[in-house]
Amino acid sequence: MLALVETKETTILYTGLLKSYELADNSNELAYISLKGAFRRDLRKAQQVSKDLEGSKIITSSSFHAEYGETINVPGDIFTIFGKEIINISVTYSN
């Protein structure tokens, strides 16, 4: 399972085995997910600022640097991520 999470400083990609999840009361939104054997990778954004051809409009674009983000083991048995922090999630089912 992969979960992309936004923090104040950066965006983090978490991977691990999905152990459990819970939906928030009275909605279909995730309350939290719990991962076993979790790893994290820092995905710092690089911003590029440029001007359009006339030089009147400033254009800002963001992209992730491939060289950032050493994969680090998250200590502990189970790691929990609150649903409101999750930007995107990808689950792969296995038998």
DSSP file (Angstrom, degrees, kcal/mol; ACC not computed):
  #  RESIDUE AA STRUCTURE BP1 BP2  ACC     N-H-->O    O-->H-N    N-H-->O    O-->H-N    TCO  KAPPA ALPHA  PHI   PSI    X-CA   Y-CA   Z-CA
    1    1 A M              0   0    0      0, 0.0    15,-1.4     0, 0.0     2,-0.4   0.000 360.0 360.0 360.0 140.4    0.0    0.0    0.0
    2    2 A L  E     -AB  15  90A   0     88,-2.8    88,-2.9    13,-0.2     2,-0.4  -0.966 360.0-175.4-119.8 136.7    1.2    3.5   -0.8
    3    3 A A  E     -AB  14  89A   0     11,-2.6    11,-3.0    -2,-0.4     2,-0.6  -0.989  14.0-151.5-134.0 126.4   -0.1    6.7    0.9
    4    4 A L  E     -AB  13  88A   0     84,-2.8    83,-3.6    -2,-0.4    84,-1.2  -0.863  21.1-172.7 -97.2 123.5    0.9   10.2   -0.1
    5    5 A V  E     -AB  12  86A   0      7,-3.2     7,-3.2    -2,-0.6     2,-0.5  -0.958  15.8-143.9-125.6 134.3    0.8   12.6    2.9
    6    6 A E  E     +A   11   0A   0     79,-1.6     5,-0.2    -2,-0.4     2,-0.2  -0.828  21.8 177.0 -96.9 130.1    1.2   16.4    3.0
    7    7 A T        -     0   0    0      3,-3.0     0, 0.0    -2,-0.5     0, 0.0  -0.660  46.6 -97.6-116.9 179.2    2.9   18.0    6.0
    8    8 A K  S    S+     0   0    0     -2,-0.2     3,-0.1     1,-0.2    -1,-0.0   0.864 122.3  33.5 -64.9 -34.9    3.8   21.6    6.7
    9    9 A E  S    S-     0   0    0      1,-0.2     2,-0.3    35,-0.0    -1,-0.2   0.827 127.3 -22.8 -91.6 -35.2    7.4   21.0    5.5
   10   10 A T        -     0   0    0     34,-0.1    -3,-3.0    -5,-0.0     2,-0.4  -0.886  63.7 -88.2-160.2-178.4    7.1   18.5    2.8
   11   11 A T  E     -AC   6  43A   0     32,-0.6    32,-3.2    -2,-0.3     2,-0.4  -0.936  39.3-159.6-109.1 136.7    5.2   15.7    1.1
   12   12 A I  E     -AC   5  42A   0     -7,-3.2    -7,-3.2    -2,-0.4     2,-0.6  -0.950  10.5-148.7-122.9 137.1    5.9   12.1    2.4
   13   13 A L  E     -AC   4  41A   0     28,-2.7    28,-1.8    -2,-0.4     2,-0.4  -0.922  17.7-165.5-102.4 120.9    5.3    8.8    0.7
   14   14 A Y  E     -AC   3  40A   0    -11,-3.0   -11,-2.6    -2,-0.6     2,-0.3  -0.873   5.9-175.3-106.0 139.8    4.5    6.0    3.1
   15   15 A T  E     +AC   2  39A   0     24,-2.3    24,-2.3    -2,-0.4     2,-0.3  -0.944  24.2 106.4-128.8 154.2    4.5    2.3    2.1
   16   16 A G  E     -     0   0A   0    -15,-1.4     2,-0.6    -2,-0.3    21,-0.2  -0.949  68.6 -54.9 163.9-178.0    3.6   -0.8    4.1
   17   17 A L  E     - C   0  36A   0     19,-2.6    19,-2.6    -2,-0.3     2,-0.6  -0.780  52.7-124.7 -88.5 121.8    1.1   -3.6    4.6
   18   18 A L  E     + C   0  35A   0     -2,-0.6    17,-0.2    17,-0.2     3,-0.1  -0.549  35.8 170.8 -69.7 115.0   -2.4   -2.2    5.2
   19   19 A K  E     -     0   0A   0     15,-3.0     2,-0.3    -2,-0.6    -1,-0.2   0.837  59.6 -19.0 -93.7 -40.6   -3.5   -3.7    8.5
   20   20 A S  E     - C   0  34A   0     14,-1.3    14,-2.8     2,-0.0    -1,-0.3  -0.987  51.0-168.7-160.6 165.2   -6.7   -1.8    9.1
   21   21 A Y  E     - C   0  33A   0     -2,-0.3     2,-0.4    12,-0.2    12,-0.2  -0.971   7.7-155.8-152.4 161.3   -8.7    1.3    8.3
   22   22 A E  E     - C   0  32A   0     10,-2.0     9,-3.9    -2,-0.3    10,-1.4  -0.998  14.0-132.9-143.6 140.5  -11.7    3.1    9.6
   23   23 A L  E     - C   0  30A   0     -2,-0.4     7,-0.3     7,-0.3     3,-0.1  -0.643  33.6-104.4 -88.3 148.9  -14.2    5.5    8.1
   24   24 A A    >   -     0   0    0      5,-3.3     3,-1.5    -2,-0.3     5,-0.2  -0.379  49.9 -86.0 -67.8 150.3  -15.2    8.7    9.8
   25   25 A D  T 3  S+     0   0    0      1,-0.3    -1,-0.1     3,-0.1     4,-0.1  -0.305 109.0   3.7 -58.3 137.4  -18.7    8.7   11.5
   26   26 A N  T 3  S+     0   0    0      1,-0.2     2,-0.3    -3,-0.1    -1,-0.3   0.726 121.1  73.8  59.5  27.3  -21.5    9.6    9.1
   27   27 A S  S <  S-     0   0    0     -3,-1.5    -1,-0.2     2,-0.2    -4,-0.0  -0.964  79.7-122.1-154.6 172.3  -19.3    9.9    6.0
   28   28 A N  S    S+     0   0    0     -2,-0.3     2,-0.2    -5,-0.1    -3,-0.1   0.161  75.5 114.1-101.9  16.6  -17.4    7.8    3.5
   29   29 A E  S    S-     0   0    0     -5,-0.2    -5,-3.3    -4,-0.1     2,-0.2  -0.596  74.9-102.8 -89.0 149.9  -14.1    9.6    4.4
   30   30 A L  E     -C   23   0A   0     -7,-0.3    -7,-0.3    -2,-0.2     3,-0.1  -0.505  24.8-170.4 -70.3 133.8  -11.2    7.8    5.9
   31   31 A A  E    S-     0   0A   0     -9,-3.9    52,-2.2     1,-0.4    53,-0.4   0.853  70.2 -34.3 -83.9 -44.9  -10.7    8.4    9.7
   32   32 A Y  E     -CD  22  82A   0    -10,-1.4   -10,-2.0    50,-0.3    -1,-0.4  -0.980  48.4-140.8-165.1 164.3   -7.3    6.6    9.6
   33   33 A I  E     -CD  21  81A   0     48,-2.1    48,-2.6    -2,-0.3     2,-0.4  -0.965  15.4-147.7-128.3 151.3   -5.2    3.8    8.1
   34   34 A S  E     -CD  20  80A   0    -14,-2.8   -15,-3.0    -2,-0.3   -14,-1.3  -0.983  12.4-163.6-122.3 130.1   -2.8    1.5   10.0
   35   35 A L  E     -CD  18  79A   0     44,-3.4    44,-3.0    -2,-0.4     2,-0.4  -0.884   7.9-152.2-114.1 142.1    0.3    0.1    8.3
   36   36 A K  E    S+CD  17  78A   0    -19,-2.6   -19,-2.6    -2,-0.4    42,-0.2  -0.907  84.1  13.5-107.4 141.4    2.6   -2.7    9.4
   37   37 A G  E    S-     0   0A   0     40,-0.8    -1,-0.2    -2,-0.4     2,-0.1   0.918  91.9-170.4  63.5  44.0    6.2   -2.7    8.3
   38   38 A A  E     -     0   0A   0     -3,-0.3    36,-2.7    36,-0.2     2,-0.3  -0.381  16.0-174.6 -76.8 145.0    6.0    1.0    7.3
   39   39 A F  E     -CE  15  73A   0    -24,-2.3   -24,-2.3    34,-0.3     2,-0.3  -0.934   8.6-153.7-127.5 154.2    8.7    2.9    5.4
   40   40 A R  E     -CE  14  72A   0     32,-2.7    32,-2.7    -2,-0.3     2,-0.4  -0.955   7.0-166.4-131.1 153.0    8.7    6.6    4.5
   41   41 A R  E     -C   13   0A   0    -28,-1.8   -28,-2.7    -2,-0.3     2,-0.4  -0.982  20.9-131.8-139.5 125.3   10.3    8.7    1.8
   42   42 A D  E     -C   12   0A   0     28,-0.5     2,-0.5    -2,-0.4   -30,-0.2  -0.617  17.5-169.2 -76.6 126.6   10.6   12.5    1.8
   43   43 A L  E     -C   11   0A   0    -32,-3.2   -32,-0.6    -2,-0.4     2,-0.1  -0.681  10.3-168.0-117.2  75.1    9.4   14.0   -1.5
   44   44 A R        -     0   0    0     -2,-0.5    21,-1.6    21,-0.1     2,-0.3  -0.405  16.8-129.6 -67.7 136.7   10.5   17.6   -1.3
   45   45 A K  E     -F   64   0B   0     19,-0.2     2,-0.5    -2,-0.1    19,-0.2  -0.618  10.5-148.5 -86.6 144.5    9.1   19.8   -4.0
   46   46 A A  E     -F   63   0B   0     17,-3.3    17,-1.7    -2,-0.3     2,-0.4  -0.959  13.4-150.8-109.4 129.3   11.2   22.1   -6.1
   47   47 A Q  E     -F   62   0B   0     -2,-0.5     2,-0.5    15,-0.2    15,-0.2  -0.844   7.4-164.8-103.4 137.9    9.5   25.3   -7.2
   48   48 A Q  E     -F   61   0B   0     13,-2.7    13,-2.3    -2,-0.4     2,-0.5  -0.983   3.6-162.4-121.8 125.8   10.5   27.1  -10.4
   49   49 A V  E     +F   60   0B   0     -2,-0.5     2,-0.3    11,-0.2    11,-0.2  -0.919  20.6 156.5-110.6 130.9    9.4   30.6  -11.0
   50   50 A S  E     -F   59   0B   0      9,-2.7     9,-4.0    -2,-0.5     2,-0.3  -0.926  33.9-119.7-144.6 168.2    9.4   32.1  -14.5
   51   51 A K  E     -F   58   0B   0     -2,-0.3     7,-0.2     7,-0.3    -2,-0.0  -0.809  30.3-110.9-110.4 153.3    7.7   34.9  -16.4
   52   52 A D    >   -     0   0    0      5,-2.3     3,-1.3    -2,-0.3    -1,-0.1  -0.119  47.0 -84.9 -71.8 179.5    5.6   34.5  -19.5
   53   53 A L  T 3  S+     0   0    0      1,-0.3    -1,-0.1     2,-0.1    -2,-0.0   0.818 131.3  47.3 -59.4 -34.1    6.8   35.7  -22.9
   54   54 A E  T 3  S-     0   0    0      3,-0.0    -1,-0.3     1,-0.0    -2,-0.0   0.613 107.4-127.3 -82.6 -11.7    5.7   39.3  -22.4
   55   55 A G  S <  S+     0   0    0     -3,-1.3    -2,-0.1     2,-0.2     3,-0.1   0.613  83.7 103.2  77.6  12.4    7.3   39.3  -18.9
   56   56 A S        +     0   0    0      1,-0.1     2,-0.5     2,-0.0    -3,-0.1   0.688  67.8  59.3 -99.7 -21.0    4.1   40.4  -17.2
   57   57 A K  S    S-     0   0    0      2,-0.0    -5,-2.3     0, 0.0     2,-0.5  -0.928  70.8-142.7-117.3 131.3    2.8   37.2  -15.7
   58   58 A I  E     -F   51   0B   0     -2,-0.5     2,-0.5    -7,-0.2    -7,-0.3  -0.791  15.7-161.0 -92.8 130.3    4.7   35.1  -13.1
   59   59 A I  E     -F   50   0B   0     -9,-4.0    -9,-2.7    -2,-0.5     2,-0.5  -0.944   3.9-167.1-114.2 127.0    4.3   31.4  -13.5
   60   60 A T  E     +F   49   0B   0     -2,-0.5     2,-0.3   -11,-0.2   -11,-0.2  -0.953   8.0 179.2-115.2 130.8    5.1   29.0  -10.6
   61   61 A S  E     -F   48   0B   0    -13,-2.3   -13,-2.7    -2,-0.5     2,-0.4  -0.960  11.0-154.0-129.3 150.7    5.5   25.3  -11.1
   62   62 A S  E     +F   47   0B   0     -2,-0.3     2,-0.3   -15,-0.2   -15,-0.2  -0.935  16.6 166.0-123.5 145.9    6.3   22.5   -8.7
   63   63 A S  E     -F   46   0B   0    -17,-1.7   -17,-3.3    -2,-0.4     2,-0.4  -0.973  35.5-106.2-150.4 161.7    7.9   19.1   -9.2
   64   64 A F  E     -F   45   0B   0     -2,-0.3     2,-0.4   -19,-0.2   -19,-0.2  -0.737  29.5-126.7 -93.0 138.3    9.4   16.4   -7.0
   65   65 A H    >   -     0   0    0    -21,-1.6     3,-0.6    -2,-0.4   -21,-0.1  -0.706   8.4-151.4 -82.7 129.0   13.2   15.9   -7.0
   66   66 A A  T 3  S+     0   0    0     -2,-0.4    -1,-0.1     1,-0.2    -2,-0.0   0.816  93.7  59.1 -68.8 -30.4   14.2   12.3   -7.7
   67   67 A E  T 3  S+     0   0    0     -3,-0.0    -1,-0.2     3,-0.0     2,-0.1   0.688  93.0  81.1 -77.7 -16.2   17.4   12.6   -5.6
   68   68 A Y    <   +     0   0    0     -3,-0.6   -25,-0.0   -24,-0.2    -4,-0.0  -0.419  67.9  59.6 -76.7 160.7   15.4   13.5   -2.4
   69   69 A G        -     0   0    0      1,-0.1     2,-0.2    -2,-0.1    -1,-0.1   0.963  53.9-162.7  93.3  57.7   13.8   10.9   -0.3
   70   70 A E        -     0   0    0      1,-0.1   -28,-0.5    -3,-0.1     2,-0.5  -0.501  36.2-111.3 -61.2 137.0   16.0    8.2    1.1
   71   71 A T        -     0   0    0     -2,-0.2     2,-0.4   -30,-0.1   -30,-0.2  -0.632  40.9-170.3 -77.0 124.3   13.7    5.3    2.2
   72   72 A I  E     -E   40   0A   0    -32,-2.7   -32,-2.7    -2,-0.5     2,-0.2  -0.952  23.2-119.8-122.7 134.3   13.6    5.1    6.0
   73   73 A N  E     -E   39   0A   0     -2,-0.4   -34,-0.3   -34,-0.2   -35,-0.1  -0.522  23.9-134.6 -68.8 132.5   12.1    2.4    8.2
   74   74 A V        -     0   0    0    -36,-2.7   -36,-0.2    -2,-0.2   -37,-0.1  -0.825  27.3-125.7 -88.8 117.8    9.4    3.7   10.5
   75   75 A P        +     0   0    0      0, 0.0     2,-0.1     0, 0.0     3,-0.1  -0.247  66.9  50.4 -65.8 152.3   10.0    2.2   13.9
   76   76 A G  S    S-     0   0    0      1,-0.1   -39,-0.3     3,-0.1   -38,-0.2  -0.294  86.2 -90.4 108.8 167.0    7.3    0.3   15.7
   77   77 A D  S    S+     0   0    0      1,-0.3   -40,-0.8    -2,-0.1     2,-0.4   0.904 107.0  24.0 -81.2 -45.3    4.9   -2.5   14.9
   78   78 A I  E     -D   36   0A   0    -42,-0.2     2,-0.5   -41,-0.1    -1,-0.3  -0.983  64.7-161.2-128.5 133.9    1.9   -0.4   13.6
   79   79 A F  E     -D   35   0A   0    -44,-3.0   -44,-3.4    -2,-0.4     2,-0.4  -0.967  11.4-156.7-116.4 127.8    2.0    3.1   12.1
   80   80 A T  E     -D   34   0A   0     -2,-0.5     2,-0.4   -46,-0.2   -46,-0.2  -0.877   6.9-168.7-110.2 134.9   -1.2    5.1   11.9
   81   81 A I  E     -D   33   0A   0    -48,-2.6   -48,-2.1    -2,-0.4     2,-0.2  -0.984  24.8-123.9-120.9 128.5   -2.0    7.9    9.5
   82   82 A F  E >   -D   32   0A   0     -2,-0.4     3,-1.6   -50,-0.2     4,-0.5  -0.496  19.3-128.4 -70.5 138.7   -5.0   10.2   10.0
   83   83 A G  G >  S+     0   0    0    -52,-2.2     3,-1.2     1,-0.3   -53,-0.2   0.810 104.3  63.7 -58.6 -34.5   -7.2   10.2    6.9
   84   84 A K  G 3  S+     0   0    0    -53,-0.4    -1,-0.3     1,-0.3   -52,-0.1   0.693 101.1  53.6 -67.2 -16.6   -7.4   14.0    6.7
   85   85 A E  G <  S+     0   0    0     -3,-1.6   -79,-1.6   -80,-0.1     2,-0.4   0.600  86.6 100.0 -89.5 -13.6   -3.6   14.1    6.1
   86   86 A I  E <   +B    5   0A   0     -3,-1.2   -81,-0.2    -4,-0.5     3,-0.1  -0.616  41.8 177.2 -82.9 126.3   -3.7   11.6    3.1
   87   87 A I  E    S-     0   0A   0    -83,-3.6     2,-0.3    -2,-0.4   -82,-0.2   0.860  71.8  -2.5 -88.5 -44.8   -3.6   13.2   -0.4
   88   88 A N  E     -B    4   0A   0    -84,-1.2   -84,-2.8     2,-0.0    -1,-0.4  -0.979  62.5-162.3-148.8 153.0   -3.7   10.0   -2.4
   89   89 A I  E     -B    3   0A   0     -2,-0.3     2,-0.4   -86,-0.2   -86,-0.2  -0.999   3.1-168.7-143.0 142.6   -3.7    6.3   -1.7
   90   90 A S  E     -B    2   0A   0    -88,-2.9   -88,-2.8    -2,-0.3     2,-0.5  -0.991   7.3-169.2-134.5 125.8   -2.9    3.2   -3.7
   91   91 A V        -     0   0    0     -2,-0.4     2,-0.5   -90,-0.2    -2,-0.0  -0.956   5.1-163.9-118.9 130.7   -3.7   -0.4   -2.5
   92   92 A T        -     0   0    0     -2,-0.5     2,-0.3     2,-0.0    -2,-0.0  -0.966  15.4-144.0-112.0 124.9   -2.5   -3.6   -4.2
   93   93 A Y        -     0   0    0     -2,-0.5     2,-0.3     2,-0.0    -2,-0.0  -0.676  19.0-175.9 -88.8 140.2   -4.3   -6.7   -3.2
   94   94 A S              0   0    0     -2,-0.3    -2,-0.0     1,-0.0     0, 0.0  -0.956 360.0 360.0-133.4 155.0   -2.5  -10.0   -2.9
   95   95 A N              0   0    0     -2,-0.3    -1,-0.0     0, 0.0    -2,-0.0   0.421 360.0 360.0 -91.9 360.0   -3.5  -13.6   -2.2
